[in-house]
Amino acid sequence: MAILRTTLILAILALPSPAATLFVSKSGDGSSGDSWVSAFQTVGNAVGAATSGDEIWVASGTYVENIVVSSPLTILGGFAGDETHEEKESRNPKSFPTVVDGNRAETVVTVQDKLTLDGITIRNGKSSKGSGVKVEGGELTIKNSILIGNGFNNATSEGGAIYSLDSIVTIERCTILGNAASFGGGISVLNSTAIISHCRICENESTSFGGGIDCSRSAITIDGCLLEGNKVIADYHRNSQIQPKTIVITSAGALMWDSSQGIVSNTLFVK
């Protein structure tokens, strides 16, 4: 009986602790991050305090910082800063924008594990690869977000807004606007799997290939997207398998496909 009791206690202790919710707000006192009142004042502090599986709620505001995520986390923006747990789905990134500004210092968000970003604006990143978001050997899901003004043609070699290497990337209902890199002004995908759906990828530019998207040695699915005003190359493909469905191509600068497999559906390319 004692052995059974000890085994049961050890089994309970071995159970993973439930995920926590941490809060970030400019008006928080920074003490513990477990409520809006005690919220951390930077996203980086919340990431540093979080453990695997935690969720971080970020109130409306501009946070000038560069963040490195090394454990599985979810970061949500669009909060007014007084929501309860029951009001999570009432957040509104359009009314209460949450901006993480890289201040032209480095990649804005570096992903080293698994990250979900939802309702975040990422801007002013500057790095040799992945000025907005960089994921290497990890998994990124980004939704309902805006990536704007990241990268420079002469400073960012790949992925002005998003750079993925040996990773799994899902991009949904995002706006990727006015980013720049030598390869993949908007998005660069290398040795990765990417799903891009219902996104606006516009006015990005590249000095080499793929003003909008650069896809190399990867599997990519693009569905329900608009690629407009991207500069340099369009519909470039080599040694690739592309299955187009309902595509209108009218401009240059949208895509580079190199040794990749792709499915493009319900997508509009506009000059």
C-alpha positions in Angstrom: 0.0 0.0 0.0 2.9 2.4 0.9 4.6 1.6 -2.4 1.3 2.3 -4.3 0.9 5.6 -2.4 4.5 6.6 -3.2 4.1 5.7 -6.9 0.9 7.8 -7.1 2.6 10.8 -5.5 5.5 10.6 -7.9 3.1 10.3 -10.8 1.3 13.4 -9.8 4.5 15.4 -9.3 5.6 14.3 -12.8 2.5 15.8 -14.4 3.3 19.0 -16.4 2.2 22.2 -14.7 -0.7 24.0 -16.4 0.2 26.8 -18.8 0.2 30.3 -17.3 -0.9 33.6 -18.8 1.5 36.4 -18.4 0.7 40.1 -19.1 2.6 42.9 -20.7 1.5 46.6 -20.5 3.2 49.9 -20.5 1.1 50.8 -17.4 2.0 47.6 -15.5 4.2 47.8 -12.4 6.5 45.0 -13.7 6.3 43.1 -10.4 5.1 39.6 -11.4 3.3 39.7 -14.8 0.4 37.7 -13.5 -2.2 40.4 -14.0 -2.6 43.6 -15.9 -1.8 45.6 -12.8 1.5 43.7 -12.2 2.2 43.4 -15.9 5.7 43.4 -17.3 6.6 46.5 -19.2 8.4 44.7 -22.0 7.6 41.6 -24.1 11.2 40.4 -23.5 10.7 40.3 -19.7 7.6 38.2 -20.1 9.3 35.8 -22.5 12.2 35.5 -20.0 9.8 34.7 -17.2 7.6 32.3 -19.2 7.9 28.5 -19.2 7.0 26.1 -22.0 3.4 26.4 -23.2 2.7 29.8 -21.6 0.6 32.5 -23.2 1.6 36.1 -23.2 -1.0 38.8 -23.6 0.4 42.2 -24.8 -1.6 45.4 -24.4 -1.8 48.0 -27.1 1.4 50.1 -27.4 4.8 50.3 -29.1 7.5 48.1 -27.5 11.0 48.9 -28.8 12.9 45.7 -28.4 14.4 42.6 -30.0 13.1 39.3 -28.7 14.5 35.8 -28.7 12.1 32.9 -28.0 13.7 29.6 -27.0 10.7 27.6 -25.6 7.2 26.9 -26.9 5.1 30.1 -26.4 2.1 32.0 -27.7 2.2 35.8 -27.9 -1.1 37.6 -28.4 -1.6 41.3 -29.2 -4.6 43.6 -29.6 -5.6 43.9 -26.0 -6.9 47.2 -24.5 -5.2 46.2 -21.2 -8.2 45.3 -19.0 -9.6 42.1 -20.4 -10.4 39.1 -18.3 -9.7 35.5 -19.3 -13.3 35.2 -20.5 -12.8 38.2 -22.8 -9.7 36.8 -24.6 -11.6 36.5 -27.9 -12.8 40.1 -27.8 -9.3 41.5 -28.3 -9.0 43.7 -31.4 -5.6 44.3 -33.0 -7.1 47.0 -35.4 -8.5 49.0 -32.5 -5.7 48.3 -30.1 -2.5 47.8 -32.1 0.4 46.0 -30.5 3.6 47.0 -32.1 7.1 45.5 -31.6 9.7 47.8 -33.1 13.2 46.5 -33.7 14.7 50.0 -33.9 16.8 49.0 -36.8 19.0 47.2 -34.3 18.5 43.4 -35.0 15.9 40.8 -35.9 12.7 41.8 -34.1 11.7 38.2 -33.2 14.0 35.3 -33.3 12.4 31.9 -33.0 14.5 29.0 -31.7 11.7 26.6 -30.7 7.9 26.9 -31.4 6.1 30.2 -31.4 2.6 31.4 -32.2 2.2 35.1 -32.9 -1.3 36.5 -33.2 -2.3 40.1 -33.6 1.2 41.7 -33.6 2.7 44.4 -35.8 6.4 43.8 -36.4 8.4 46.7 -37.9 11.9 48.3 -38.3 13.9 45.1 -38.0 17.4 45.0 -39.5 19.5 41.9 -39.8 21.5 39.9 -42.4 18.8 37.3 -42.4 15.2 37.6 -41.2 14.9 41.2 -40.2 11.3 40.9 -39.0 11.1 37.3 -37.8 13.8 34.6 -38.1 13.1 31.0 -37.5 15.9 28.3 -37.8 15.1 24.7 -36.9 11.8 25.7 -35.3 8.2 26.1 -35.9 6.4 29.5 -36.4 2.7 30.2 -36.7 1.9 33.9 -37.3 -1.7 35.1 -37.7 -3.6 38.4 -38.0 -0.3 40.3 -38.0 1.4 43.1 -39.9 5.1 43.0 -40.9 6.1 46.3 -42.3 9.3 48.2 -43.1 11.8 45.4 -42.2 15.1 44.8 -43.8 17.3 46.7 -46.3 18.4 45.5 -49.8 22.1 46.3 -49.0 22.0 44.9 -45.5 19.5 42.0 -45.5 20.5 39.0 -47.7 17.4 36.9 -47.2 13.9 37.4 -45.8 13.1 41.1 -45.2 9.9 40.2 -43.2 10.3 36.5 -42.5 13.2 34.1 -42.9 12.7 30.3 -42.5 15.5 27.8 -42.5 14.9 24.1 -41.8 11.6 25.0 -40.2 7.8 24.7 -40.4 6.0 28.0 -41.0 2.3 28.9 -41.2 1.3 32.4 -42.1 -2.4 33.3 -42.0 -4.3 36.5 -42.6 -1.2 38.7 -42.4 -0.1 41.8 -44.2 3.5 41.8 -45.4 4.2 45.3 -46.7 7.2 47.4 -47.7 10.0 45.0 -46.6 13.3 44.5 -48.4 16.1 41.9 -48.9 18.4 40.7 -51.6 16.5 37.4 -51.8 12.8 37.3 -50.6 12.0 40.9 -49.9 8.9 39.7 -48.1 9.5 36.1 -47.2 12.4 33.7 -47.7 11.9 30.0 -47.3 14.9 27.6 -47.4 14.7 23.8 -46.7 11.4 24.4 -45.1 7.7 23.7 -45.3 5.5 26.8 -45.5 1.7 27.4 -45.7 0.7 31.0 -46.6 -3.0 31.7 -46.7 -5.2 34.7 -47.0 -2.3 37.2 -46.8 -1.6 40.5 -48.5 2.1 40.5 -49.7 2.6 44.0 -51.2 5.3 46.5 -52.2 8.2 44.4 -51.0 11.4 44.4 -53.0 14.5 42.4 -53.8 17.7 43.1 -55.6 18.2 39.5 -56.8 15.1 37.2 -56.7 11.7 37.1 -55.2 10.5 40.5 -54.3 7.5 39.0 -52.6 8.5 35.4 -51.8 11.8 33.5 -52.4 11.3 29.7 -52.1 14.4 27.4 -52.3 14.5 23.6 -51.8 11.2 23.8 -49.9 7.5 22.8 -50.1 5.2 25.7 -50.1 1.4 26.2 -50.4 -0.1 29.6 -51.2 -3.8 30.0 -51.1 -6.2 33.0 -51.2 -3.4 35.6 -51.3 -2.8 38.9 -53.0 0.7 39.7 -54.2 0.8 43.2 -55.5 3.5 45.7 -56.3 6.4 43.5 -55.4 9.6 44.2 -57.4 12.3 42.3 -59.3 11.1 38.8 -60.4 7.7 37.1 -61.1 6.7 33.5 -61.8 10.4 32.4 -61.9 10.7 28.6 -61.4 13.4 26.1 -62.0 13.4 22.3 -61.3 10.1 22.8 -59.5 6.7 21.2 -59.4 4.0 23.8 -59.3 0.3 23.0 -59.5 -1.5 26.3 -60.3 -5.2 26.8 -59.7 -7.1 29.9 -60.5 -4.0 32.1 -60.9 -3.8 35.5 -62.6 -0.2 36.7 -63.1 0.2 40.3 -64.4 3.4 41.6 -63.0 7.0 41.0 -62.1 8.6 40.7 -58.6 6.3 38.2 -57.0 8.0 34.9 -56.7 11.1 32.9 -57.0 10.8 29.1 -57.1 14.1 27.1 -57.0 14.1 23.3 -56.7 10.9 23.4 -54.8 7.4 21.9 -54.8 4.5 24.2 -54.7 0.7 24.5 -54.9 -0.7 28.0 -55.6 -4.5 28.4 -55.6 -7.0 31.3 -55.6 -4.1 33.8 -55.6 -3.9 37.1 -57.5 -0.7 38.6 -58.8 -0.9 42.3 -59.6 1.7 44.8 -60.9 
